[in-house]
């Protein structure tokens, strides 16, 4: 019998709160998790589990004595990138084949920092990652050559996914950046580019240095970008701006939003609503609305609150 259960895993350390997050394959048929697996009376190991959603099979991937964090499956489904920690010490960026074979390190650790994996580039040739210290940035490593190049600016990493790629079109990359470490006051911007180390173009500037811009999402069918203007933990707004330029337009939503995403057709938005009386990490329902905010309706009530990215999975087989 296989058992998958949920446990709280809020890590207030040098890594983001959604440290134990899931990643789907491009076809949506498989998902990789970091799971807690207690062996005997020793400390739990954080390992990788690959779940075939269609067939129901669950496979442990690359089991060893280290912790495997922040997994991201490649767009072609062949490899999984992850950060490895041995006895609590960062061991860099690693790759393993999805069948568990050939684990290898492709980027070394940096003393005093923690490796974090953002995900793959759409062509499966590069991996977005960073060695996080006080601040977070975004670099891409070429899997074949090991060459690393970074985008300029710091990321407001702690409040949702900070960057996104699209599979075709130019620009290809969008992120919310700040011009100095987020712990200090700086100007937040939504910027686009095609490749790390290349030119970046500012689409939106935020004059209020206490307000964060981030959590961008490409529209699947156009050059529109949905992004969040985070005013406080209990107050956020979402806007749409075109990569080709123009003034951003606010999406008026009936409930207080925290995270939002386009529907596959790009004609509507799905978002997590939060309770105004709790912290920003306590989603209470999922809503859908048209791109202009009309037709807003609740489609799911979340029991006990919580957002999926803030939940760890514990897997047992017996």
N, C-alpha and C positions, 0 to 999 in steps of 0.2 A: 504494500500500500504506500502511495506517495502522499505526502502532506506538505502543502504550502501555506504558511501562516504569515501574518503581518505583525511587525513590531515597530515601535517608535525608534527612530534613529536620528535624532537631531545632534549633529556634530558641531559644537561651537569651538572649532579649532582653526587651523590655517587652511581649511578647505570649505567649499560652499555647503549650504545646508542640504542641497539635493545630491550629496555625494554618492549615495547608493541609488542610482537612477537606472531606468531601463532604456534600452535602445532596440528599436525594431529594424529588421532587415528592410531593404528597399521594397520588396514585394509584400511586406506586411505579414508574412507567414511565420516568421521566427522572431524571437525577442531574447535578448541577453540580459541577465541580471547579475549584480553582485549580491551574494547571499551569505548569511552567517551560518556556519556549519561547525557546531561544537563537537570535537572529537574526544571522547572519553571525558576525563575530568580537567583537561587542559583548557586554555583560553580558546575562544572560537576563532576560526580562520574565516576570512572573507574571500570566497572563491567565486568562480564564474559558472553560471548555469545557462545553457542554451535550450530554449523551449520551442519545439515545433508546434505551433498553434493548430495546424491542420491535423497532424497525426497524433498529437498528444504526448509525444516523447519528450523526455527531459534528460539532458546530457550534461554531466560535469565536464568542464573544459579546462585543461591545463592545470590540474590539481598539483600543488606542491606545498611547502611549508610556509610560503609567504602569503600576504594579503594581496588580492587583486581588486583594484578599485576603478571606478569610472569607465566601465566597458563601453565600447562603441564598435558595432559590426560594420564592415565595409559595405559599400553599395552593391558590390558583386556577391556579397555573402560569404566570401572565401576566408576572410581574416577578421580577427577581433583585436582591437587596440585596447590597452589598459595600462594603468599605473600600478607598479609593483612596490610593495613595502615589505621589507624583511626585518622581523623583530622590531617593528615600529619605525624603521629607518627607510627613507625614500630610496628606491632603487631604479628610478627612471621610467622611461616610456618603453613598453614592451608590445610585441605582436605574437599572436598564436594563431595557427590555422583553426578554422571552425570545427574541425574534427579533433582538436586537442593536440595536434602534432606540431613539432618545430617551434617551440617557444623561443623567442630571441629578443634581446634588448636592442632598440634602435636609437635611443637617445639616453645619455647618462643622466644621473641625478645631479643636482646642484646643491652644494652644501648649504644648509639652513633654509631650504625651500622645499615645496611639495609639488610633485608632478600632477597635473590635472589634464584630462582628455576632454576636448570639446566635441570631437566628432571628425568624420572624414570629409574631404572635398568630394563633390559629386562624381568626379572621374575615377575615384578610388586610388588615386596616385599620391595623395597627400593626407596628412592627419593634422587637424588643428589641436594645439596643446599649449601648455605654459608651465613653467616652473614658478609657482606662486610664492611670493614672499609677503611683504606688506601690501603690494599692489598686484593687480592682475593685468596681463596683456594677452595678445593673441598672435601666435606664431604657427607656421605650417612647416612640417618636415616632409620632404620627398622620401617616400618609402624606398625607392630604388637607389637613390644616391646618398641619403642621409643629410642633404642640404637643408638648412633651416633659414627661413626668412620670416619677418614679422610685420604686422600692420602697426602704424604709429598711433599712439594714444593708449590710455588705460581703460579698462573695462569696468563698469559697475556690475561685477559678477554676482553679487550676493542676492540679487532679487530677480531671479528668472534668467532664462537663456539670453546671453548678451549679443549673439551674432547669428547670422543665418546665410546659407548659400542657396542659390537656385541652380537647377541643372542645365539651363541654357540661357543665353542672352547676356548682354553687357549693360550695366555692371553686374557682376556675379555675386558680390559679397556685400552685406550690410551689417552694421553694428552700431551700438550706442557707445560712444567714446567720451572720455573726459581728458582734458589736456594736462592733468597732473594726477597723482594718486588720489583715489576717491576719498581717502581719509581727510584730504584737504579740500578747500573750496576751489572749484574750477568750473570752466564752461563745459556743459554737456552738449553733445552733438550727435545727430544721426548722420553717418557717413557711409558712402559706398565706394567700392573699388573692384578691381578684377583679380588682383593677385597681391600677396604680401610683398612689400618692398616697392610696389608701384604707386602711382598717384592715387590719392583719395579725394573724393569730392564731398563737400558738406551740403546736405539737403536741409537740415533743420538745426538752428542754434537755440539754446535755452538761456535766456538772460538771467533768470533766477538761479543762482549757484546752489541753492538748497534743493532744487528739483532735478531728478534723474530722468534721462531719456534712455530707453533700452527696450529689451524684449521684442526685437523686430521680427516680422514674418513676411516673407514674399507671398504675394497673391499668386496662386498656381497658374493663372491664365493671363496675367498682365504684369506691367512693371510697377504695380502699386505695392507699397510697403505699409503694413499695419504696425504701429509701435505704441509703446506706453509712455505716458508722462506721469511719473511717480512723484506725487506731491508730498504725501506722508505714507506711513505704513497702512493707514486706514483710508487713504484717499488716492485714487488713481484715475486717469483719463486715457482713452485710446484715440489715436489719430491715424489718418491715412494720408500718405504723401506719395507722389509719383517719383520714380527714380529719374525721370526725364526733367523733373523740376516742377515748380509751382508751389502755391501755398498749401500747407497741410490743412485737412478738414477734420474736425472732431466728430467721432461717432457717438451720438448720445445714447446711452444705455440705461435701461430701467433700473437695474440693480448696480450696486457698487462692484466694479470689476477688479480683478487682480491679474489674471493671465488670460490672454485671448489668442485665438487662432482662426485663420480662414477655413471655410469648408472646402472640400476638394474642388468644387466648381468655381470657387472664388467669388460667389455672389452673396455670401452670408458669412457671419462671424459666430463662432462658438466661444463662450468665455466662462471662467470660473468666477462666481459671485462670492463675496465675503460678507460676513456679518459686521456691521458697523461698530459692534460692541466688543469685538475680539481682535487679536493680532492679525496681520496680513497673511499669516500662514494657515488660517482656519477658513478654508472654503466651505460654504454651506450648501451651494447648489451650482448646477451647470445650466447655462442659458444659451439660447440661440436667437439671433436677430439678423435682419437684413443689413446690408452694408450701410444704409442710412440710419440704422437704429430702430427702424419700424418693425412691428411684429415681434417685439421682444417677448420671449416666453421661457418658462422654466421647463427643462426637459429631463432633469435628474436632480433629486435631492440627495445630498451626501450624508450618510449616517455618521454621526459623531464628528462631523467636520473633517478637515484634513485634505491635503492635496496629494495625489499619487506620487509626485516626485519627492515628497518628504517622508516616504514610507520605505522601510527595508523589508526584504523578504527572507524568511528562514525556510530552508528546504531540508526535509528529512526523508530517508527511504528506509522502510522497514517491512 
